[in-house]
Amino acid sequence: MAESDWDTVTVLRKKGPTAAQAKSKQAITGAQRRGEEVETTKKWSAGQNKQHLVTKNTAKLDRETEELHHDRVPLEVGKVIQLGRQENGLTQKDLATKINEKPQVIADYEAGRAIPNNQVMGKIERAIETPQKLSSSLSPIPSSTWADLTGVLPEDLVLHCRKLHN
């Protein structure tokens, strides 16, 4: 027991000031009094609400009249998907599962709300085994082509859809 000295205290480490304490007004003035080097920088537009500032570009955008929007899948393509799905006896959920997509994706394509994606269109084409490429028919299909493709006139399709919904 002669090796232990009860009067000696060993400090392993002393905590320095935290980041918040080092940035406080009191810490800065204390460092300046001690003659330490203090670096201060002002943030650009700090404390100002610059996000709602009206600039020349904002006025230019307001004067812009062109409507910018994404092209959507034509309703005719949605009807082809719907007919092909029904011919195969698939629900929207079944078709979505078959192509590894969410059911909402199929619903959006059939309703004409989806933004065309060639990869998804290709998977749908293979799943419903359609003879025509859906991605090539992103422009509206003329009635004669529609009748050749589906064997149904557009007017008959409308009547058929109304019967299904009633």
Buried (B, 14 or more C-beta within 10 A) or exposed (E): EEEEEEEEEEEEEEEEEEEEEEEEEEBBEEBEEEEEEEEEEEEEEEEEEEEEEEEEEEEEEEEEEEEEEEEBBBBBBBBBBBBBBEEEEBEBEBBBBBBEBEBEBBBBBBEBEBEBBEEBBBBBBEBBEBEBEBBEBBEEBEEEEBBEBBEBEBEEBEEEEEEEEE
